[in-house]
Amino acid sequence: MIGLSRALRVYAYAAPVDMRKAYEGLSAIVRNELRRDVMQGELFLFAGKTRRRAKVLLFDGTGLCVYMKRLDKGRFAALWERGTEGPVEMTLSELALFLEGSELIGRRALSPAAISPDDLAFAIGS
């Protein structure tokens, strides 16, 4: 089960992926291309070239999980058309919209930036 924490990070790979890849192949992309550690509990989103299939890879503490969705109608947003270098960072809400087939997810950020500990610090003497 995927947790519902805003702090949970989601990284979308910004290039089409061969959807025949499973745990090992997707983990290799995370390690070699995204330069992330799949064992840290983050979610990694991959979409196929035709954008009809998507996979989410995560480590749940006991093993790797791969969740897959195939759209019968429509296509997933093309994350590689955003023109960004490296992975596309998303929130869980944006991931849910993506997996529902929302077109907006590929065009603009839908959520405000996460709050950092620095944002919560009170200024002394103000």
Rosetta blueprint (number, residue, H / E / L):
1 M L
2 I L
3 G L
4 L L
5 S L
6 R L
7 A L
8 L L
9 R L
10 V E
11 Y E
12 A E
13 Y L
14 A L
15 A L
16 P L
17 V L
18 D L
19 M L
20 R L
21 K L
22 A L
23 Y H
24 E H
25 G H
26 L H
27 S H
28 A H
29 I H
30 V H
31 R H
32 N H
33 E L
34 L L
35 R L
36 R L
37 D L
38 V H
39 M H
40 Q H
41 G L
42 E L
43 L E
44 F E
45 L E
46 F E
47 A E
48 G L
49 K L
50 T L
51 R L
52 R L
53 R E
54 A E
55 K E
56 V E
57 L E
58 L E
59 F E
60 D L
61 G L
62 T L
63 G L
64 L E
65 C E
66 V E
67 Y E
68 M E
69 K E
70 R E
71 L L
72 D L
73 K L
74 G L
75 R L
76 F L
77 A L
78 A L
79 L H
80 W H
81 E H
82 R H
83 G L
84 T L
85 E L
86 G L
87 P L
88 V E
89 E E
90 M E
91 T L
92 L H
93 S H
94 E H
95 L H
96 A H
97 L H
98 F H
99 L H
100 E L
101 G L
102 S L
103 E L
104 L H
105 I H
106 G H
107 R L
108 R L
109 A L
110 L L
111 S L
112 P L
113 A L
114 A L
115 I L
116 S L
117 P H
118 D H
119 D H
120 L H
121 A L
122 F L
123 A L
124 I L
125 G L
126 S L
